[in-house]
């Protein structure tokens, strides 16, 4: 089970994230009252999808011994709060002498990364106060 702990003190809105091995700083942009010293929560969500996409495609291409040189994934996030709807757009650039068939297969594999499947599936969140 993956676990991340977030901790915030009195700073607006710097949050330290830790997985027990590495720490990151998350924050809100200045326009939202933060100090813009780290990724915002929605940027972290985009980061999870972009990272999972790149890693999944790299692993698949390596296993198939395909000439994939680089993968770039750009993910945008927009929230329509009044309608409680979120929109994510993922743009993938594959670099290397790949055939059209290999490119199409990699596109299909991108939709199989576990973060994509998590975000498009049912998510249950249990919350408790300790």
C-alpha positions as a LaTeX table, in Angstrom:
\begin{tabular}{lrrr}
\hline
Residue & $x$ (\AA) & $y$ (\AA) & $z$ (\AA) \\
\hline
Unk1 & 0.00 & 0.00 & 0.00 \\
Unk2 & 1.36 & 3.40 & $-0.95$ \\
Unk3 & 1.23 & 6.00 & 1.81 \\
Unk4 & 1.90 & 9.73 & 1.76 \\
Unk5 & 1.76 & 11.97 & 4.81 \\
Unk6 & 1.03 & 15.66 & 4.43 \\
Unk7 & 1.81 & 18.22 & 7.13 \\
Unk8 & 1.01 & 21.92 & 7.25 \\
Unk9 & 1.85 & 24.43 & 9.95 \\
Unk10 & 0.96 & 28.09 & 10.00 \\
Unk11 & 2.45 & 28.95 & 6.59 \\
Unk12 & $-0.15$ & 29.75 & 3.94 \\
Unk13 & $-0.32$ & 27.12 & 2.33 \\
Unk14 & 3.00 & 25.31 & 2.25 \\
Unk15 & 2.54 & 21.60 & 2.85 \\
Unk16 & 5.31 & 19.06 & 3.28 \\
Unk17 & 4.60 & 15.69 & 1.70 \\
Unk18 & 6.54 & 12.57 & 2.65 \\
Unk19 & 6.44 & 8.95 & 1.59 \\
Unk20 & 9.01 & 8.03 & 4.23 \\
Unk21 & 11.87 & 8.15 & 1.68 \\
Unk22 & 11.46 & 11.51 & $-0.06$ \\
Unk23 & 9.87 & 14.85 & 0.77 \\
Unk24 & 8.19 & 17.35 & $-1.52$ \\
Unk25 & 6.68 & 20.76 & $-0.95$ \\
Unk26 & 3.19 & 21.47 & $-2.17$ \\
Unk27 & 1.65 & 24.92 & $-2.08$ \\
Unk28 & $-1.00$ & 27.11 & $-3.60$ \\
Unk29 & $-0.25$ & 29.86 & $-6.10$ \\
Unk30 & 0.02 & 33.43 & $-4.84$ \\
Unk31 & $-3.33$ & 34.17 & $-6.49$ \\
Unk32 & $-4.93$ & 31.72 & $-4.04$ \\
Unk33 & $-3.09$ & 33.07 & $-1.00$ \\
Unk34 & $-0.12$ & 30.69 & $-1.10$ \\
Unk35 & 3.57 & 31.31 & $-1.63$ \\
Unk36 & 3.85 & 29.27 & $-4.87$ \\
Unk37 & 6.78 & 27.20 & $-3.55$ \\
Unk38 & 5.51 & 23.88 & $-4.85$ \\
Unk39 & 2.94 & 22.13 & $-6.98$ \\
Unk40 & $-0.71$ & 22.81 & $-6.21$ \\
Unk41 & $-2.97$ & 19.84 & $-5.38$ \\
Unk42 & $-4.38$ & 19.81 & $-8.93$ \\
Unk43 & $-0.84$ & 19.96 & $-10.36$ \\
Unk44 & 0.08 & 16.97 & $-8.20$ \\
Unk45 & $-2.91$ & 15.12 & $-9.63$ \\
Unk46 & $-1.76$ & 15.99 & $-13.17$ \\
Unk47 & 1.75 & 14.88 & $-12.22$ \\
Unk48 & 0.53 & 11.46 & $-11.14$ \\
Unk49 & $-1.16$ & 10.84 & $-14.49$ \\
Unk50 & 1.74 & 12.26 & $-16.53$ \\
Unk51 & 4.33 & 10.24 & $-14.62$ \\
Unk52 & 2.36 & 7.01 & $-14.76$ \\
Unk53 & 1.85 & 7.48 & $-18.50$ \\
Unk54 & 5.55 & 8.02 & $-19.18$ \\
Unk55 & 6.70 & 5.13 & $-16.99$ \\
Unk56 & 4.10 & 2.73 & $-18.42$ \\
Unk57 & 5.05 & 3.54 & $-22.00$ \\
Unk58 & 8.77 & 3.31 & $-21.25$ \\
Unk59 & 8.32 & $-0.11$ & $-19.62$ \\
Unk60 & 6.17 & $-1.42$ & $-22.47$ \\
Unk61 & 8.50 & $-0.17$ & $-25.21$ \\
Unk62 & 11.53 & $-1.62$ & $-23.38$ \\
Unk63 & 9.82 & $-4.99$ & $-23.03$ \\
Unk64 & 8.95 & $-4.99$ & $-26.75$ \\
Unk65 & 12.41 & $-3.65$ & $-27.64$ \\
Unk66 & 10.83 & $-0.81$ & $-29.61$ \\
Unk67 & 12.94 & 2.25 & $-30.52$ \\
Unk68 & 11.14 & 4.69 & $-28.24$ \\
Unk69 & 13.61 & 7.43 & $-27.36$ \\
Unk70 & 11.51 & 9.84 & $-25.29$ \\
Unk71 & 7.98 & 10.17 & $-23.99$ \\
Unk72 & 6.51 & 13.54 & $-23.06$ \\
Unk73 & 3.12 & 13.70 & $-21.38$ \\
Unk74 & 1.42 & 17.03 & $-20.68$ \\
Unk75 & $-1.71$ & 16.93 & $-18.55$ \\
Unk76 & $-4.07$ & 19.82 & $-17.93$ \\
Unk77 & $-6.81$ & 19.94 & $-15.32$ \\
Unk78 & $-9.90$ & 22.12 & $-15.13$ \\
Unk79 & $-12.64$ & 22.02 & $-12.57$ \\
Unk80 & $-16.23$ & 23.11 & $-13.14$ \\
Unk81 & $-17.17$ & 23.55 & $-9.48$ \\
Unk82 & $-20.85$ & 24.47 & $-9.99$ \\
Unk83 & $-21.43$ & 21.22 & $-11.90$ \\
Unk84 & $-18.99$ & 19.16 & $-9.79$ \\
Unk85 & $-17.20$ & 18.04 & $-12.97$ \\
Unk86 & $-13.50$ & 17.85 & $-13.68$ \\
Unk87 & $-11.74$ & 17.74 & $-17.03$ \\
Unk88 & $-8.28$ & 16.36 & $-17.71$ \\
Unk89 & $-6.54$ & 16.54 & $-21.06$ \\
Unk90 & $-3.44$ & 14.42 & $-21.68$ \\
Unk91 & $-1.17$ & 15.08 & $-24.67$ \\
Unk92 & 1.48 & 12.44 & $-25.37$ \\
Unk93 & 4.48 & 12.95 & $-27.63$ \\
Unk94 & 6.42 & 9.84 & $-28.65$ \\
Unk95 & 9.92 & 10.37 & $-30.00$ \\
Unk96 & 11.82 & 7.76 & $-31.96$ \\
Unk97 & 11.54 & 5.82 & $-35.23$ \\
Unk98 & 8.29 & 4.07 & $-34.34$ \\
Unk99 & 5.86 & 2.66 & $-36.88$ \\
Unk100 & 2.26 & 3.90 & $-36.98$ \\
Unk101 & 1.19 & 0.55 & $-35.56$ \\
Unk102 & 3.62 & 0.89 & $-32.63$ \\
Unk103 & 2.42 & 4.44 & $-31.95$ \\
Unk104 & $-1.23$ & 3.34 & $-31.89$ \\
Unk105 & $-0.41$ & 0.44 & $-29.57$ \\
Unk106 & 1.43 & 2.80 & $-27.21$ \\
Unk107 & $-1.58$ & 5.12 & $-27.21$ \\
Unk108 & $-3.79$ & 2.18 & $-26.17$ \\
Unk109 & $-1.28$ & 1.18 & $-23.50$ \\
Unk110 & $-1.29$ & 4.75 & $-22.10$ \\
Unk111 & $-4.95$ & 4.26 & $-21.24$ \\
Unk112 & $-4.00$ & 1.17 & $-19.26$ \\
Unk113 & $-1.64$ & 2.92 & $-16.82$ \\
Unk114 & $-2.91$ & 2.38 & $-13.32$ \\
Unk115 & $-3.46$ & 6.07 & $-12.54$ \\
Unk116 & $-5.58$ & 6.48 & $-15.69$ \\
Unk117 & $-7.60$ & 3.40 & $-14.72$ \\
Unk118 & $-7.94$ & 4.72 & $-11.16$ \\
Unk119 & $-9.14$ & 8.14 & $-12.29$ \\
Unk120 & $-11.66$ & 6.69 & $-14.74$ \\
Unk121 & $-12.89$ & 4.01 & $-12.34$ \\
Unk122 & $-14.74$ & 4.12 & $-9.08$ \\
Unk123 & $-12.83$ & 5.65 & $-6.18$ \\
Unk124 & $-13.84$ & 5.01 & $-2.60$ \\
Unk125 & $-12.32$ & 7.29 & 0.05 \\
Unk126 & $-12.62$ & 6.40 & 3.71 \\
Unk127 & $-11.81$ & 9.24 & 6.09 \\
Unk128 & $-11.33$ & 9.05 & 9.84 \\
Unk129 & $-10.29$ & 11.60 & 12.42 \\
Unk130 & $-7.48$ & 10.44 & 14.71 \\
\hline
\end{tabular}
